[in-house]
Amino acid sequence: MGNEAKEKNQNQAAPEQDINKLMQVRLEKLQELQAQGRDPFEIVKYDVTHHSMEIKNDYEAFEGKEVTVAGRMMSKRVMGKASFCSVLDLQGSIQAYVARDAVGEEPYKDFKKLDIGDIIGVRGTVFKTKTGEISIHAVEITLLTKSMKPLPEKYHGLTDTDARYRQRYVDLIMNSEVRETFVKRSKIISSIRRFLDDQGFMEVETPMLVSNAGGAAARPFETHYNALDEDVKLRISLELYLKRLIVGGLERVYEIGRVFRNEGLDTRHNPEFTLMELYQAYTDYNGMMDLTENMFRHVAQEVNGTTMVTYNDTEIDLGKPFKRITMIDAVKEYTGVDFSQVKTTEEAKALADQHNVEYEARHTRGDILNLFFDEFCEEKMIQPTFVMDHPIEISPLTKKKPDDPDYVQRFELYIYGREMCNAYSELNDPIDQRERFKAQDALSEAGDEEAQHTDEDFLNALNIGMPPTGGIGYGIDRLVMLLTNSPAIRDVILFPTMKSVKD
C-alpha cells in the first residue's frame, strides 16, 4: 500500500487500527521531507495576517482580499485536481480550497501527502463556494509542523472523561466547546481585574511557601526548604499577608492566585485551585456584599452579554437584588428549628440527634448550627443569596456582632446551592485575635488537622494597627463553572489534579 492510500485510511476509526503503524507512516513522510532539505521543524516563524472567525464574521470586508491563516488541518477531501481542507485556529475553523493549477503541480502533490492533525499555513484570497461557504482560495500551502500521532477518530472525538483531563491539549483540539470555556475563563478573570481596577483596587502578589498556612480551615501540603533547612507549607489562603498590606496603608488590595488544600477531589473541589481575595479599608461586610453583587452582575454582562445565567437548565437571575438572610433564619426557614432559642451545646446536640445530624464530641452549639445549615439549607440556595451572621466558633478571623457576640459579621454567597464566596468584617483587635488563635491551637492539639495556628507576625501587624476593613475570598473556578454552565470543577481547570497512571 502506498503512502497516499495509507493516508486515506486515517479518516477511518483510529481505535480500529494499529496506532504504531500509522505513526510509522508519518515518520516515513517526515524523513522524506528531511532528506529533501524541507524539514518542517526547522521553520521558526510564519506570518499570520488573520484568523478564521475574523474573516467569516466580516466577509464583505475580506472578499477577494489576500489573507494568511495558520492552524491544524482537521479534515481533507482530495478530488483529483482540486481539494478541500479545514484549518482550525484559535477562533474556529475555515475551509481552504486547494487547486493544482493555483498552487502548482509539485506543491499539490505535497498537499495530498499531508495528514489530518498537521499544522499548516494557508495563503490565498477569500471567496464563497457555490454552496455559500466562506473559504480561502489557496495559492500556497506551507507545512509548519508534522503531527506524528493521529488525532482521535473524527466522529467520536475524545469522549472519555479521564483521557480528556489528562490530555487537555487533545481535548482542546477535538472539542470546540472546551476551547470556548477556557477562552471565556480568561475573559472572566480580565473582567474582574477591570472592575476592581476601576474601583481603585491594587493587584499584588504574596508568598506561596509559608511557615504558617493560615486564613482558612484546611489541611495544608507540607514540604522542606533545603536552602533554609526549614519545613514550610503551601498556602491555603491569601488572607493574612493581604491584611498585612492593609496595615501598611495599601487601602484596597486584591490577589488572584493559586492556593493548595490537601483535601479530596469531587465535582466542586480540586486540591490546587484559583482563589481571589480582596481587602478594603474603612468598610465592613455590608460593603463587601454591595461590591460582590455589583461585580457578579458586571462580569456576567460583560462576558455573557446578559445577567441571566442558565446553569444545568436552571435560570439564575444576577440582575435582581441578591437575597440576604441570617444563618439562624435560614435554618429556621427550612427546618423549623430556631437556634436563637437554643442556649447550650447540650440542647444543640439533642436537636442534632433528633434530626439525624452527625457531629463530633468537640462540636459546640455554633458548630451544630453550621452543621444544620450544611445539611438542610445549602442546597436550597438556588438564586443568589447572602447567608449572614455565622457563629463565632467557625469564624476565628471575624469581628463579633456588637449586639450579639456569639455571632460574627460574616457572609457567604450561595448560588445554585454552592458557596461562591466568603466575607468578613475583619477582626482587627489584636487581643481578641490572640484569644481566637489560642482556641484554634487547642483544636489542633485535640486532633483537628484543619485548625489554624497562632501567627505571631500577623499579631504583630495587628498591634501596629489595622483600620476597620472588609475582606472577601472568591472561588474563581466556581464562578467560571457558573458562567460557562460547566458541571464539574475539572471542566474549568486546564490541567486538573489526576492520580498518576502507573506503567
C-alpha positions as CSV (number, residue, x, y, z in Angstrom):
1,M,0.0,0.0,0.0
2,G,1.4,3.4,-1.0
3,N,1.6,6.4,1.4
4,E,-1.4,8.1,-0.2
5,A,-3.6,5.1,0.3
6,K,-2.4,4.7,3.8
7,E,-3.2,8.4,4.4
8,K,-6.8,8.0,3.2
9,N,-7.3,5.2,5.7
10,Q,-6.5,7.6,8.5
11,N,-10.0,9.1,8.2
12,Q,-11.4,5.7,9.4
13,A,-11.7,4.9,13.1
14,A,-8.3,5.2,14.7
15,P,-9.1,2.8,17.6
16,E,-9.6,0.1,15.0
17,Q,-6.1,0.5,13.6
18,D,-2.6,-0.1,14.8
19,I,-1.5,3.4,16.0
20,N,2.1,2.4,15.8
21,K,1.8,1.6,12.1
22,L,0.1,4.9,11.4
23,M,2.9,6.7,13.3
24,Q,5.5,4.8,11.3
25,V,3.8,6.1,8.0
26,R,4.0,9.6,9.3
27,L,7.6,9.2,10.4
28,E,8.5,8.0,6.9
29,K,6.8,11.1,5.4
30,L,8.9,13.3,7.7
31,Q,12.1,11.5,6.9
32,E,11.4,12.0,3.2
33,L,10.9,15.7,3.7
34,Q,14.1,15.9,5.8
35,A,16.0,14.1,3.1
36,Q,14.9,16.8,0.6
37,G,16.0,19.5,3.0
38,R,12.4,20.5,3.8
39,D,12.2,19.7,7.5
40,P,9.1,21.4,8.8
41,F,10.6,21.5,12.3
42,E,13.3,23.9,11.1
43,I,10.6,26.6,10.3
44,V,10.9,29.2,13.1
45,K,8.1,31.6,12.2
46,Y,5.1,32.1,9.9
47,D,3.4,35.5,9.3
48,V,-0.3,35.1,10.1
49,T,-2.4,38.1,9.0
50,H,-5.9,37.0,10.1
51,H,-7.9,34.3,12.0
52,S,-10.9,32.3,10.9
53,M,-13.8,34.0,12.6
54,E,-12.4,37.4,11.9
55,I,-12.7,36.6,8.2
56,K,-16.1,34.8,8.4
57,N,-17.7,37.4,10.5
58,D,-16.9,40.2,8.1
59,Y,-16.9,38.6,4.7
60,E,-17.8,41.8,2.8
61,A,-14.6,43.4,4.0
62,F,-12.4,40.4,3.1
63,E,-14.0,39.2,-0.2
64,G,-11.3,39.0,-2.9
65,K,-8.5,40.0,-0.5
66,E,-5.4,38.0,0.2
67,V,-5.1,36.6,3.7
68,T,-2.7,34.2,5.5
69,V,-4.1,31.9,8.2
70,A,-2.5,29.1,10.1
71,G,-3.7,26.2,12.2
72,R,-4.3,22.5,12.4
73,M,-5.8,20.6,9.4
74,M,-8.9,18.8,10.7
75,S,-10.3,17.4,7.5
76,K,-9.3,16.9,3.9
77,R,-11.2,15.9,0.7
78,V,-9.0,15.1,-2.3
79,M,-10.9,15.3,-5.6
80,G,-8.4,14.9,-8.5
81,K,-7.1,18.3,-9.5
82,A,-8.8,20.2,-6.6
83,S,-9.2,19.5,-2.9
84,F,-10.7,21.0,0.2
85,C,-9.4,21.1,3.8
86,S,-10.4,22.7,7.0
87,V,-8.0,24.7,9.2
88,L,-8.6,25.1,12.9
89,D,-7.1,28.1,14.7
90,L,-7.8,29.8,18.0
91,Q,-11.1,31.3,16.8
92,G,-12.6,28.3,15.0
93,S,-12.2,26.7,11.6
94,I,-12.2,27.9,8.0
95,Q,-12.2,26.0,4.7
96,A,-9.4,26.2,2.2
97,Y,-9.8,25.3,-1.5
98,V,-6.6,23.9,-2.9
99,A,-6.4,23.6,-6.7
100,R,-3.4,22.2,-8.5
101,D,-3.5,25.0,-11.1
102,A,-3.3,27.6,-8.3
103,V,-0.6,26.2,-6.0
104,G,1.5,24.3,-8.7
105,E,1.8,20.6,-9.5
106,E,4.5,19.7,-7.1
107,P,3.1,21.6,-4.1
108,Y,-0.3,20.0,-4.9
109,K,1.3,16.5,-4.6
110,D,2.9,17.6,-1.3
111,F,-0.5,18.8,-0.1
112,K,-2.1,15.4,-0.9
113,K,0.5,13.7,1.4
114,L,-0.4,15.9,4.4
115,D,-2.1,14.1,7.4
116,I,-5.0,15.1,9.5
117,G,-3.5,16.9,12.5
118,D,-0.6,18.6,10.6
119,I,-0.2,22.3,11.3
120,I,-0.2,24.3,8.1
121,G,-0.2,27.8,6.8
122,V,-2.6,28.8,4.0
123,R,-2.1,31.9,1.8
124,G,-4.9,32.9,-0.6
125,T,-7.9,35.0,-1.4
126,V,-11.2,35.0,0.4
127,F,-14.3,33.8,-1.6
128,K,-17.6,31.9,-1.3
129,T,-18.1,28.5,-2.7
130,K,-21.2,27.6,-4.8
131,T,-22.8,26.3,-1.5
132,G,-22.1,29.6,0.2
133,E,-19.3,28.6,2.4
134,I,-16.7,31.3,3.1
135,S,-13.4,29.9,2.1
136,I,-9.8,30.7,1.1
137,H,-8.7,30.0,-2.4
138,A,-5.2,28.9,-1.6
139,V,-2.1,29.9,-3.7
140,E,0.3,28.5,-1.2
141,I,0.2,25.7,1.5
142,T,3.1,25.5,4.0
143,L,3.6,22.5,6.3
144,L,4.6,24.1,9.6
145,T,4.6,21.1,12.0
146,K,4.3,17.4,11.2
147,S,1.8,15.7,13.5
148,M,3.4,12.4,14.4
149,K,0.4,10.8,16.1
150,P,-3.2,10.6,14.7
151,L,-5.9,12.5,16.4
152,P,-8.9,10.6,17.9
153,E,-11.4,9.3,15.4
154,K,-13.2,12.2,13.7
155,Y,-16.8,11.4,14.6
156,H,-16.4,10.3,18.2
157,G,-13.7,12.7,19.2
158,L,-12.1,12.5,22.7
159,T,-15.1,11.5,24.8
160,D,-13.5,9.5,27.6
161,T,-13.6,12.0,30.6
162,D,-10.4,10.8,32.2
163,A,-8.5,10.9,28.9
164,R,-9.9,14.4,28.2
165,Y,-8.5,15.7,31.5
166,R,-5.1,14.0,31.1
167,Q,-4.7,15.1,27.5
168,R,-6.2,18.5,27.6
169,Y,-4.2,19.5,24.6
170,V,-6.1,16.9,22.5
171,D,-9.4,17.9,24.2
172,L,-8.9,21.5,23.1
173,I,-8.3,20.4,19.6
174,M,-11.3,18.0,19.3
175,N,-13.9,19.7,21.4
176,S,-14.7,23.3,20.4
177,E,-16.9,23.9,23.5
178,V,-14.0,23.1,25.7
179,R,-11.8,25.7,23.9
180,E,-14.7,28.2,24.3
181,T,-14.9,27.5,28.0
182,F,-11.2,28.4,28.6
183,V,-11.3,31.4,26.3
184,K,-14.3,32.6,28.4
185,R,-12.4,31.8,31.6
186,S,-9.7,34.2,30.6
187,K,-12.3,36.9,29.7
188,I,-13.9,36.4,33.2
189,I,-10.7,37.0,35.0
190,S,-9.8,40.0,32.8
191,S,-13.3,41.4,33.5
192,I,-12.8,41.0,37.3
193,R,-9.5,42.8,37.1
194,R,-11.0,45.7,35.1
195,F,-13.9,46.0,37.6
196,L,-11.6,46.1,40.6
197,D,-9.0,48.4,39.0
198,D,-11.9,50.9,38.2
199,Q,-12.8,50.7,41.9
200,G,-9.3,51.8,43.0
201,F,-8.0,48.3,44.0
202,M,-4.4,47.4,43.5
203,E,-3.3,43.9,42.4
204,V,-0.5,42.4,44.5
205,E,1.4,39.1,45.0
206,T,2.0,37.3,48.3
207,P,4.1,34.2,49.2
208,M,3.0,30.7,48.2
209,L,5.6,29.0,50.5
210,V,4.8,29.9,54.1
211,S,5.8,28.8,57.6
212,N,2.2,29.2,58.9
213,A,-0.6,28.3,56.5
214,G,-3.4,30.3,58.0
215,G,-6.5,32.2,56.8
216,A,-8.8,29.1,56.3
217,A,-9.9,25.8,57.8
218,A,-8.0,23.4,55.6
219,R,-5.2,20.8,55.8
220,P,-2.0,22.2,54.1
221,F,0.6,20.5,51.9
222,E,4.0,20.4,53.5
223,T,7.4,20.4,52.0
224,H,11.0,21.2,53.0
225,Y,13.1,24.2,52.0
226,N,16.6,22.9,51.6
227,A,18.4,26.3,51.5
228,L,17.0,27.3,54.9
229,D,16.7,23.8,56.3
230,E,13.1,24.5,57.3
231,D,9.8,22.8,56.9
232,V,7.3,25.0,55.0
233,K,3.7,24.7,53.8
234,L,1.9,25.7,50.6
235,R,-0.6,28.5,51.3
236,I,-4.2,27.5,51.8
237,S,-5.4,31.2,51.7
238,L,-4.2,34.7,50.7
239,E,-5.7,36.4,53.7
240,L,-3.1,37.0,56.3
241,Y,-0.5,38.6,54.0
242,L,-3.1,40.8,52.3
243,K,-4.2,42.1,55.7
244,R,-0.5,43.0,56.5
245,L,-0.7,45.2,53.4
246,I,-3.8,46.9,54.7
247,V,-1.8,47.6,57.9
248,G,0.9,49.0,55.7
249,G,-1.5,51.6,54.3
250,L,-2.4,50.0,50.9
251,E,-6.1,50.6,51.4
252,R,-7.6,48.4,48.6
253,V,-5.7,45.3,47.5
254,Y,-6.5,42.1,45.8
255,E,-4.7,39.0,44.6
256,I,-5.8,36.2,42.1
257,G,-3.6,33.2,42.7
258,R,-3.3,29.5,43.3
259,V,-3.9,28.0,46.8
260,F,-3.4,24.4,47.8
261,R,-5.5,22.3,50.2
262,N,-4.7,18.7,51.0
263,E,-8.2,17.5,50.6
264,G,-10.4,15.2,48.5
265,L,-11.4,15.7,44.9
266,D,-15.0,15.9,43.7
267,T,-17.1,17.9,41.2
268,R,-16.6,21.1,43.3
269,H,-13.1,20.6,44.8
270,N,-9.6,20.4,43.4
271,P,-6.6,20.5,45.8
272,E,-5.0,23.2,43.7
273,F,-7.4,25.9,42.7
274,T,-7.7,29.6,42.0
275,L,-8.7,32.0,44.7
276,M,-9.2,35.7,44.6
277,E,-9.2,37.7,47.9
278,L,-9.6,41.4,48.3
279,Y,-9.4,43.7,51.3
280,Q,-10.8,47.3,51.6
281,A,-10.0,49.6,54.5
282,Y,-12.8,51.6,56.1
283,T,-15.7,49.4,55.1
284,D,-17.4,46.3,56.5
285,Y,-19.2,43.1,55.4
286,N,-22.1,45.1,54.1
287,G,-19.8,47.0,51.8
288,M,-18.4,43.6,50.6
289,M,-22.0,42.4,49.8
290,D,-22.6,45.5,47.7
291,L,-19.2,45.1,45.9
292,T,-19.9,41.4,45.3
293,E,-23.4,41.9,43.9
294,N,-22.1,44.6,41.5
295,M,-19.1,42.6,40.4
296,F,-21.0,39.4,39.6
297,R,-23.5,41.5,37.6
298,H,-20.8,43.4,35.8
299,V,-18.8,40.2,34.8
300,A,-21.9,38.3,33.6
301,Q,-23.0,41.3,31.5
302,E,-19.5,41.9,30.0
303,V,-18.6,38.3,29.3
304,N,-22.0,36.7,28.5
305,G,-24.0,39.8,27.4
306,T,-26.7,39.2,30.0
307,T,-27.2,39.0,33.7
308,M,-29.5,35.9,33.2
309,V,-27.4,32.7,33.6
310,T,-28.6,29.2,32.7
311,Y,-26.9,26.6,34.8
312,N,-27.9,23.0,34.5
313,D,-31.2,24.0,32.9
314,T,-31.9,26.4,35.8
315,E,-32.3,30.2,35.2
316,I,-30.2,32.2,37.6
317,D,-31.0,35.9,37.8
318,L,-28.0,38.0,38.7
319,G,-29.8,41.2,37.7
320,K,-32.2,41.2,40.7
321,P,-31.1,42.3,44.2
322,F,-29.5,39.3,45.9
323,K,-31.4,37.9,48.9
324,R,-29.9,38.5,52.4
325,I,-30.7,36.1,55.3
326,T,-29.0,35.2,58.6
327,M,-27.8,31.7,59.1
328,I,-30.3,31.3,62.1
329,D,-33.2,32.5,59.9
330,A,-32.2,30.1,57.1
331,V,-32.1,27.1,59.4
332,K,-35.5,28.2,60.9
333,E,-37.0,28.6,57.4
334,Y,-36.0,25.1,56.2
335,T,-36.2,23.1,59.4
336,G,-38.4,24.9,61.9
337,V,-35.6,24.9,64.4
338,D,-34.9,28.3,66.0
339,F,-31.3,28.4,67.2
340,S,-31.9,31.8,68.8
341,Q,-33.8,29.8,71.5
342,V,-31.0,27.2,71.8
343,K,-28.8,28.3,74.7
344,T,-26.4,25.4,75.4
345,T,-24.3,22.9,73.5
346,E,-26.3,20.1,75.1
347,E,-29.6,21.4,73.7
348,A,-27.9,21.7,70.3
349,K,-26.6,18.2,70.4
350,A,-30.1,16.9,71.4
351,L,-31.6,18.7,68.4
352,A,-28.9,17.2,66.2
353,D,-29.8,13.7,67.4
354,Q,-33.5,14.3,66.7
355,H,-32.7,15.5,63.1
356,N,-30.0,12.8,62.4
357,V,-27.3,15.4,62.0
358,E,-23.9,13.9,62.7
359,Y,-21.4,15.8,64.9
360,E,-18.2,15.3,66.8
361,A,-17.7,15.3,70.5
362,R,-15.7,18.6,70.3
363,H,-18.5,20.4,68.5
364,T,-20.3,23.3,70.3
365,R,-23.6,25.0,69.8
366,G,-22.3,27.2,67.0
367,D,-20.7,24.3,65.2
368,I,-24.0,22.4,65.2
369,L,-25.9,25.4,63.9
370,N,-23.5,25.4,60.9
371,L,-24.0,21.6,60.5
372,F,-27.8,22.2,60.4
373,F,-27.2,24.8,57.7
374,D,-25.0,22.5,55.6
375,E,-27.4,19.6,55.9
376,F,-30.8,21.3,55.3
377,C,-30.2,24.7,53.7
378,E,-27.2,25.0,51.5
379,E,-28.6,23.1,48.5
380,K,-31.8,25.1,48.7
381,M,-30.0,28.4,47.9
382,I,-30.5,28.4,44.2
383,Q,-31.0,32.1,43.4
384,P,-28.1,34.4,44.7
385,T,-28.4,34.5,48.5
386,F,-26.1,36.1,51.0
387,V,-26.2,34.0,54.2
388,M,-25.0,36.2,57.1
389,D,-24.0,36.3,60.7
390,H,-22.2,33.0,61.3
391,P,-21.5,31.6,64.8
392,I,-18.2,32.7,66.3
393,E,-16.9,29.1,66.7
394,I,-16.4,28.8,62.9
395,S,-15.1,32.3,62.3
396,P,-11.8,32.9,64.0
397,L,-10.8,35.9,62.0
398,T,-14.0,37.9,62.0
399,K,-15.4,40.8,64.1
400,K,-18.2,40.0,66.5
401,K,-21.6,41.5,66.2
402,P,-21.7,44.2,68.9
403,D,-25.3,43.4,69.9
404,D,-24.8,39.6,69.8
405,P,-21.2,38.5,70.5
406,D,-21.9,34.8,69.9
407,Y,-22.1,35.7,66.2
408,V,-19.8,37.5,63.7
409,Q,-20.1,39.9,60.9
410,R,-19.6,37.4,58.1
411,F,-21.5,36.2,55.0
412,E,-21.2,33.5,52.3
413,L,-22.8,33.9,48.9
414,Y,-24.7,30.8,47.6
415,I,-25.8,30.3,44.0
416,Y,-27.3,27.0,42.8
417,G,-26.6,25.5,46.3
418,R,-22.9,26.3,46.1
419,E,-20.7,28.6,48.1
420,M,-19.3,31.2,45.8
421,C,-17.5,33.5,48.3
422,N,-16.8,34.1,52.0
423,A,-16.5,37.5,53.5
424,Y,-16.0,39.3,56.9
425,S,-15.8,42.5,58.7
426,E,-12.2,41.7,59.5
427,L,-11.1,41.3,63.1
428,N,-8.6,44.0,63.8
429,D,-8.4,43.7,67.7
430,P,-5.0,42.0,68.4
431,I,-6.1,41.0,71.9
432,D,-9.2,39.3,70.7
433,Q,-7.3,37.8,67.7
434,R,-4.8,36.2,70.1
435,E,-7.6,34.6,72.1
436,R,-9.1,33.2,68.9
437,F,-5.8,31.8,67.8
438,K,-5.4,30.1,71.2
439,A,-8.8,28.4,70.7
440,Q,-7.6,27.2,67.3
441,D,-4.3,25.9,68.8
442,A,-6.4,23.9,71.3
443,L,-8.4,22.4,68.5
444,S,-5.2,21.5,66.7
445,E,-3.9,19.8,69.8
446,A,-7.1,17.9,70.1
447,G,-6.6,16.5,66.6
448,D,-8.3,18.9,64.2
449,E,-5.9,18.9,61.2
450,E,-7.8,21.9,59.7
451,A,-7.4,24.2,62.7
452,Q,-5.4,27.4,62.3
453,H,-2.3,28.2,64.4
454,T,-1.1,31.4,66.2
455,D,0.7,33.6,63.7
456,E,2.9,35.9,65.8
457,D,4.0,38.1,62.9
458,F,0.4,38.7,61.9
459,L,-0.4,39.6,65.5
460,N,2.5,42.0,65.5
461,A,1.0,43.6,62.4
462,L,-2.4,44.0,64.2
463,N,-0.6,45.5,67.1
464,I,0.8,48.2,64.8
465,G,-2.8,48.8,63.9
466,M,-5.2,47.7,61.1
467,P,-8.1,50.0,60.2
468,P,-11.7,48.7,60.0
469,T,-11.6,46.5,57.0
470,G,-13.9,44.4,54.8
471,G,-12.5,41.3,53.2
472,I,-13.7,38.6,50.9
473,G,-12.5,35.5,49.1
474,Y,-13.9,34.2,45.8
475,G,-13.5,30.7,44.3
476,I,-12.7,31.8,40.7
477,D,-13.2,28.2,39.4
478,R,-16.8,28.1,40.7
479,L,-17.6,31.4,39.2
480,V,-16.3,30.2,35.9
481,M,-18.4,27.0,36.3
482,L,-21.5,29.1,36.8
483,L,-20.9,31.5,33.8
484,T,-19.9,28.6,31.4
485,N,-22.6,26.1,32.5
486,S,-19.8,23.6,33.4
487,P,-20.9,20.7,35.7
488,A,-17.5,20.0,37.3
489,I,-14.6,22.0,38.5
490,R,-12.3,19.9,36.4
491,D,-14.1,21.2,33.3
492,V,-12.8,24.7,34.1
493,I,-9.2,23.9,35.2
494,L,-6.9,23.3,32.3
495,F,-4.9,20.7,34.0
496,P,-6.8,19.3,37.0
497,T,-5.2,17.1,39.6
498,M,-5.2,13.4,38.5
499,K,-3.9,10.2,40.0
500,S,-0.7,9.2,38.3
501,V,-1.0,6.4,35.7
502,K,1.3,3.5,36.5
503,D,3.2,2.0,33.6
